[in-house]
Amino acid sequence: MLRLMLNDERWSKLREIMLQHRIYDKPNLRRVVEAMLYRMRVGCPWRDLPIDFGCWNSIYQQFNQWSSKNKLIQIFKTLVQEPDLEWEFIDGSIVKAHQHSAGAPNKEEQGIGKSVAGNTTKIHMAVDAHGLPIDFEITGGEVHDCKVAPEFIKKLPAAEHTIADKGYDSEEVRDTIRKKSSIPVIPRKSHSKTGNADMNWGLYKYRHLVENLFARIKHFRAIATRFDKLKRNYASVVAMACVFLWLPM
């Protein structure tokens, strides 16, 4: 007996949103979605999906089609309706890229970077005051947080406070946050001449919410290790995890 991830209540909510995004309501739609969630959870190759879900190639082709049209990311964005924007936390987390993720046939940048640790990918994540995901970005593992942060912050909804760690210690990042009428809560590095006299350390302690979010989604093995060759496919897997966290809300 396979362990499934969606109860009737959550499936009903997800199905309604999927239909809004013009996903055809086939008789086996729930089984196909459960197969995608199963692969996300256990991290197996597509061809090793249990036969109970149906033909593995049909399931992969459906996932790849939804990924190419950004359907799963759109579903995630639909679920993020009323985030608690009293606080907004941003952070990045590196994941190992499996050797099977290398060698994508097209020449587009696939968000895999090379470093001493091998091939890696970085997930840049923003969460609300409840620790729920708001948005994310996928880059190579060698890309510094400060490089991605200005453009990433611009597309986030405006919050009262934006909290990040020393990896975001940049006046460009702080100015981008202030332009959105938000208060930056980012500690300066020890060699800074400005110092941290204006730092709200009490609020900064809640930054564990974004760390907790990474811990939760990395329970899913296809996120903790990247197996997907295409950046858009890995982003779709991360979006599925975010959808799963939002469904009970």
N, C-alpha and C positions, 0 to 999 in steps of 0.2 A: 504494500500500500504506500503510494507516494505521499510525502508530506507537502501539502500545498500551502500557499501564503495568503490567499484571499478568502475571507469568509463572505457570506451572501451579502451582507450590508456593504462591505467595502467594494465588492465587485459591482453592485448596483450603482454605487456612486461613480466608480471608474468608467463603467460602461456608458453611462449618460454623457460623461465628458468626452469619451472617445467618439461617440456619435456626433457630438457638436463639431468635432474636427474631421468629419466626413470619412470616418473609418467604417467600412461596411460591416454590418452586423451579421456575420456568418454564424451558422449553428455551432461551429467549433471555436468561436472567438475567445471564449474564456479559457479553453484548453491551450490555445496558442499563447495567450498572455501568461498563463501559469508556467508554460514551458520556458518562456523568456526569463521569468523571475527565478525559476529553478536553475537555469544556467548561470544567472547573475549570482545566486547564492552559493552554488557549489563550485563554479569556475571550470566546469568540464568543457571539452571541445563540443561544438555543435553536433557533430556526428555521433557523439556518445550520449545524447539525450535518450532517456528511457523510451522505449517503443510505445508506452502507454500514452505519450503525448501526440503520437502520430509521426509522420515522415519528418525526420530532422531537417532535410534540405528545404522542404516547404516552409518550415518554421523559420529557418535562417533567412530565406528569401523574403519572407514577410517582414522580419525584423530589419533587414537591409533596406527594404523599400520604405518603411516608416522612418528609418534613420535618414535616408537621402532626402526626405521631405520634411525633416525636423518635427515629425509628429509627436514623438515622445517628449521633446523639449517643450513643445507648445502645450502639451497636456500638463506638464509640470508648471508652466507659467500660469495656466488657467487656475490651478489649485492654489497658487500663491495670491489669494484675493485680498486678505486683510492681515498682513504681517504686523506684528507689534514693533513699531518703529521708534519707540522711546530710545532704544539702543540698537546699534548695528555693528556687528563684529565681522572683521575680515581676516583671513589667514590663508596660507598655502600649505599643502602637504604633498610630499613626494611619494610616488609609488614606483616600484620596480616594473620595468617592461619586460615581459617574457620574451624569449628568443623567437617565439612564433609571431610576435607582434611586429617584427622587423620585415622589411622587404615588400612594402605596399607597392602595387604595380604603377600607380600614378605618381607624378613627381611633385605633387603638392606637399607642403609642410604638414607632417602628421603628428606634431606635438610629442616627439620622442627626442630627448637630448642625450648626448654622450657625456659621461663623467667618469671619475675614478671608480665609482661603484657600478659602472656599466650603463646600459640604456635605462633611462628614467623618464617619467611623465610627472607633471605637477598639476594638482587640482587647486585652483584659487577659488575660495568659497566665501560667501557672505551669508550670515545668519541673523535672524531677528532676536528680540529680547527673550523669546521663549526657546531659543536654540534651534529653530526650524530654518531650513535653507531658503534663501531668497533668490540667489542666482549663483552661477559659477562660471569659470573659464578654464580651459585646458591648454597648457603649454608644455614645452619641453622642460625636463627637470632642472636644466641649467639656468633657466630664466629667473632673474632675481625678482622678488616681490615688488620692489619699487618701480621696476620697468613696466609691469603690467598694471599696477594700482591706479594711476590717473585715469586711464580709459575705462577700467573696470568700475571704478567708483562713479564715473559720469553716468553710467547706465543703470545704477542702483537707485531705488526710491530714496528720497531725502529722509534722514532720521534726525532726531534731536542730538544724539551723540554717535560718533563713529570711532570704534575702539580697535586698535591693532597693536602688534608688538614692535620691537625695535627694528625688525626687518623692513618696516615702513617708515623709518625715520628719515624723512625727506621733506623739505619745505614745499616742494612741488606737490607732494601728496597732501600736506596740510592745507595748502592754498586751494586745491581741488575740493577738499571737504568743506572748507569755509564758503566757497562759492555756491555750495548747495544749502547754505544757511544751517550747516551742521557744525557741531563742536568737535574738533579732533582730540582724541585721548590716545596719544602715542608717546611713549617715553623716548627721551633722547639718549643717545649713546654716551658712555662715560667720558669720552674726550670732547663732548660738546661744550662750548663756552657759554651757551645759554642756560644750561642746567634744566632741572625738572621741578623748579619751584611752583610752577602752575599746573603740575600733573595731578590728576584726580586718581589717586591710587586705589581708593575704595571702589570706584567704578571699574578700574582696570582689572581687579580681581575676578570679575565676572567673565573675563575673556575665556575662561575654561569652557564656556558654552559652545564656542566654535571648535575647540579641541574635542569636546564630547561628540559633536556631530561627525567629525572625521572618524572617531572611534566606532560610532554606530554604523556608518556606511562601509567601513573596512571590515565589518563582520562578513560582508558579502565578498567572496573570494575573487570574483571577476572584477572587483573594484580595487581590492587590496593588492592585486597583481594585474597588470594590464595584459590581456591576451589579444585584444583587437588590433588589427593592422591599421585601420582607418581611424583618424581622430574623431570623425563624426560618429562612428559606431561606439567608441569608448564614451564619448559625451552622452550618447543615448542611454548607455548602461548606467552612468551616474545619474542621469535624469530619472530613470526608472526607480533608483534607490530613493531619490528625493520625493518622487510621487508616492512611494510606499510609506514614507514618513508623514506625508501630509494627509493621507487618506483618513486616518482616525479623527482628524480635527473637524 
